[in-house]
Amino acid sequence: MKNQSLLLALAGAALMAGCAAPAPAPAPAAPPAPPPEPVYQCNADGARFAVGQPLSPQLEAAARVRSGAGTVRTLKPGEATTMELNGGRLNLDVDTRNRVTDVRCG
């Protein structure tokens, strides 16, 4: 009789466990945050070596790196330009022969 009671109790517990709601699935992990955008601060003194040289992609790249700028803008004589200030941009002024006449940030 004792064994029967124990078996009935175990069977009842097993039946009740089968009716319980399943545990919720764990929430997916949030994707890792992207690295912050680099902050560039242009210093035109680093690009002064370019004055008097013919403009080329290599010269632009070297001037950008040495000035600490994130971007380079070439300004030709008489060309319309935007006036917004960008502290991470190097401006290379060139003459009609495509030689750098001035370097400045902005």
C-alpha positions in Angstrom: 0.0 0.0 0.0 2.9 2.3 0.8 4.5 1.5 -2.5 1.2 2.2 -4.3 0.8 5.6 -2.6 4.4 6.4 -3.5 3.9 5.4 -7.1 0.6 7.4 -7.4 2.3 10.4 -5.9 5.2 10.1 -8.4 2.9 9.6 -11.3 0.8 12.7 -10.3 4.0 14.8 -10.0 5.1 13.6 -13.4 1.8 14.5 -15.0 1.8 17.9 -13.4 5.3 18.6 -14.6 4.2 17.8 -18.1 1.5 20.5 -17.9 3.9 23.2 -16.7 4.7 26.0 -19.2 8.1 25.7 -20.8 10.8 28.0 -19.6 11.1 31.1 -21.8 14.0 31.1 -24.3 16.9 33.4 -23.2 16.9 36.7 -24.9 19.4 37.0 -27.7 22.5 38.9 -26.8 22.7 42.5 -28.0 25.2 42.9 -30.8 28.5 44.6 -29.8 28.5 48.3 -30.1 30.5 49.6 -33.1 33.8 51.3 -32.4 33.5 55.1 -32.1 34.2 57.2 -35.2 37.7 58.6 -35.1 37.9 62.3 -34.3 40.2 64.2 -36.6 41.7 67.5 -35.9 43.6 69.2 -38.7 46.9 71.0 -38.2 47.9 72.7 -41.4 51.6 73.1 -40.2 52.0 69.4 -40.8 51.1 69.8 -44.5 53.2 72.9 -45.3 55.7 70.7 -47.1 53.2 70.4 -49.9 53.3 74.1 -50.9 55.0 74.6 -54.3 54.6 70.9 -55.2 52.4 69.6 -58.1 49.2 68.0 -56.7 49.0 64.2 -56.9 47.0 61.5 -55.1 50.2 60.6 -53.2 50.8 64.2 -52.2 47.2 64.6 -51.0 47.5 61.4 -48.9 50.8 62.4 -47.4 49.5 65.9 -46.6 46.3 64.5 -45.0 48.2 62.1 -42.8 50.8 64.6 -41.7 48.2 67.2 -40.9 46.1 64.8 -38.9 43.0 65.6 -41.1 40.3 63.0 -42.0 39.6 64.5 -45.4 41.3 66.7 -48.0 39.6 69.2 -50.3 41.3 70.6 -53.3 40.4 74.2 -54.2 41.1 75.4 -57.7 41.2 79.1 -58.7 37.7 80.6 -59.2 36.0 77.4 -58.1 32.9 77.8 -55.9 33.2 76.2 -52.5 31.0 75.7 -49.5 31.8 77.8 -46.5 31.0 75.3 -43.6 33.9 74.9 -41.2 35.2 71.3 -40.7 38.0 71.1 -38.2 39.0 67.7 -39.5 39.4 68.8 -43.2 42.6 69.9 -44.9 42.1 72.4 -47.8 44.8 72.5 -50.5 44.7 75.6 -52.7 46.2 75.0 -56.1 47.0 77.4 -59.0 46.2 77.0 -62.7 49.3 74.7 -63.1 47.9 72.4 -60.3 50.7 73.4 -57.9 49.8 73.7 -54.2 49.8 77.4 -53.2 48.5 77.2 -49.7 47.3 74.7 -47.1 44.7 75.4 -44.4 42.2 73.6 -42.3 38.5 74.1 -42.3 
